[in-house]
Structures are given as C-alpha cells and as structure tokens.
Amino acid sequence: MITRRTVLSGLGSAAMLSQLPTRAWADVPAKALQMPLLVDAVETGRFAMTAQAGITNFLGRAESRTWGFEQPFLGPTLRLHHRSETAAEVRNGLDEAVSVHWHGLVVPGDVDGGPHQLVQPGQTWSPVLPIDQPPATVWYHSHTHARTAEQVQMGLAGVLHLTDGQDDARGLPTAYGVDDLTLVLQDRRFDRDGRMAYRVSMPDQMMGFLGDTMLVNGQVGATAVVPKGLVRLRLLNGSNARIYTLALSDGRPMHLIGTDTGLLDRPIALETLTLAPGERYEVLVDFGDGMEVSLLSGQNINEGMMGGMMGGRRASGPPFEVLPFVVDPQVPVRVSRLPEALGGSRPNMSSSDAVERRITLDMAMGPGMMMRRAENRFSINGQPFDMSTLNFTTRVGQLEKWTVSANMMMHPFHVHGVTFQVLSENGQAPRPQNTGWKDTLLVDGAAEILMRFDRPAAEARPYMFHCHILEHEDGGMMGQFAVKG
Ligand SMILES: [Cu+2]
C-alpha cells in the first residue's frame, strides 16, 4: 500500500486528511513543487537533449543512481508548435542503447522512436518531426524492447506540450508552473537506506511493478503553490503499472478539458478521474476559495488474478495523498472563470466502412507462466512480441475498428501513430472521461476503438501496439504493424 513517507507520514485516508488542522500560509510550504525545466521550441523549431546518468536524493537520506535527459532524473518539458517541422536531436550519453518514443505524436514510423530505432551509446539520433495535429499534452519515453520498464523507472521520460498559441484566447491558464502545472505522477520503491530500488519479483512481473512512495515530477513530499483562481493540471501517469483514481480531498470537481491527444469541445465536471499508465488528462481546478486541498488517489485497482479470483477488482486500503495544494494570495490570478467552450473537436467518425480487428491481451497462467522466458509471458492474440514478426499491415487513409479484450487484469492499451475514438466500453457508451481523442485506453473487459491511419510506417520501421503496464510490454504484450503509404 502506498503512503506519503514525508510531510504526512502515517496519514493516508481522506477522513484523516480532513482532520488535519488548516495550516496558515506562513507555515508552508517547506518544499514547493518544482516543474520540469521548460524548453520552448515553438520559435526555433528545434531542440536537443542528452540521455545521461545522474544522482538523485529522493528522500534526503541516500543518493540513488538515476537517469534523465539533460538532468539527473526525468527530462525537460518541451513546448512544440502543433504544426511544425521540429528538428529533434537526441544524444545517448548512457552505456546502453535507448530510444525516444514520442507518445501521442502522430508522426511517421521512421521517426516514431520505437524499439527499431535504438540510439547506441555515444550516438545521436536526429529525427525531423512533421507535427500536424491538435494542441495536446503528450510525452516521450524510452521504448527499448525488454528494457523499457527499467529505463523509464530510472527516469527516461518527459512531457511535450503541443501548442497553437490560442489557449489565452480560449480562456485557459498558460503560465507555466504558475497556473498551468505539469504533473508527472510516478510511484517508486526505496530500500531501507532510502535508495530507489527496482527489483522485479514474479508477482511484480505479473501485476506490474508498484511502488510504495509517491513522486510528482520526481519529488517526494512537495506541495504545489497555486493562485487563488483557476489552475490547469496537466496530469501524466508516468508510472510503470499503477492506476490512479484521482479525487480532491473536499470533493470539489475537476473540470476535464483535455484527453490524451486534444481538448474537449467543452469542460466536463468530474468527481473522480481514472489515470492509467501512459494516459494524460488536463483538468481545471478552482482554488478561488483560498482553502488548501489535496489531490488523493485510491489504491491501485488492478488487483488482477487475486482480485479476479475473488470475483472483484476492488482496491484495498484507504486513499493516499498524491499532491497537496496551498493557495498563495500573492500570486496574481490570471483566470477565474471556467471557459464554456474550448473549441476542441469531439470525435465523430463513422465506422461503417472500417476494417475490423480483434485484439486479445493475454497472460500465460499458472506454472506455465513461470516456465516461460521472461519476454514470452505475455502476448497479444496468443503471440508474444517478436521484433522480426510483423503482425499486420494496413494503409494510409484506412479506417479501422478494433475490439480489444483484456483477460484477468485491466490493461492500458496504447496504439502508436494514431489517435482513436472510443466507441464502447463493455457494450456501453464510453465513460465521460473517454469521450475525447485518446491514444491509450484502460481496457477492463472489452472496448471498441475507431481510428484512421494518416501516417506511413514501413515494415522495417513499424508502429507498436501494446499494454502500457511496462512489465507486461517488456514481457511480450506488444505487437507491430506497418502502414503502407
Ligand atoms: Cu497489461
């Protein structure tokens, strides 16, 4: 079970949190949440970053070996124009091969950064990204087959903001780190000395690796300081396996404004928001009453075999704190009214002439699981991922309807090179949070998704489709496909 080790050690439940005395502004915060460094490539159309090793002291007790881009852990937030030819330069300063996949960018297979585009130690990869898609919060992370889970755990991930420069006109907060917060949610384990530890047991591989300590932007125990107005939270689940069910401690709404790959037409007020690995959601929260409030999460809901055998998938244990907020009345308020319309287009594609595919996310069970090689324990349609096997080919302009089924556990399903619309979840209309454009969907049972491929991917540089529980992905729950131009 996850708890906050610092600041609020021992406190975990919403009820207990609500018993906390209201702290005066002068008392806090000891440790204000920091944003990742912002690199603005909108004007220049280019950015460069180096994957490097570093040292991070997460808990103030011991130094951990970590990896990052341009910094010891994680990477900068890159702001890119949503219609641009952006020149990227990724240097590998580590001593093993890595890749950089632009998760949510709809770019051709040869610059997608999947496992066929490894950057060897000392080498530089220089893809030009032909970006042409709606504004969104997307991200980047390493995607080296069978090494993704550990490389991301070590810190090879960061956030991309795709912008059209119109968010002020939309009435949305845009001041980076002031009223526009980028929040990378991750859980990690630490050993007795306080060093980050990634040791994967058999249950960890089955369930996905869960941490016991919450990190936001790589920081433990930080408090976000916000103005007395509307604040935009760009939430990324950068965890290997943990699914967050987010809510604010006093029950105030989160106004959903954007899903993985674009803004909604208008805000949707939500009390809880499920955030699975790989997903992004943008919400507005009103801090106009000046009260402090905490972002909480329920315990991981993906109990898998255990939960499945017990006939349920309930989370066990009380909610835990993800991030406390305090209001600083000195910070000028830029936005205080919720915008009525956001101008984002809600998906509306007809599925009448779509090619249909069935995708089953499989786990080997019982003793068979143990006997298989680590990278063959999971599969899609019975086939564990194989770098040299193309699972299918489609073509540019093709509309496809996929029925995706998840057995035994929930699996966050991600497709490269496309954004999709959710047609149904278990035969019902999609949940409100899944009514916008998506590239990753938490499949719990069965879901139908609809998409059109607009970019090519050659057989030698195919797109991936996979579970975003990274231990499952590395364990073989991945496939690849080409898109003929
Ligand atoms: Cu999975």
Boltz pocket constraint, residues with backbone or C-beta under 6 A from the ligand:
constraints:
  - pocket:
      binder: B
      contacts: [[A, 410], [A, 411], [A, 412], [A, 467], [A, 468], [A, 469], [A, 472], [A, 473], [A, 477]]
      max_distance: 6.0
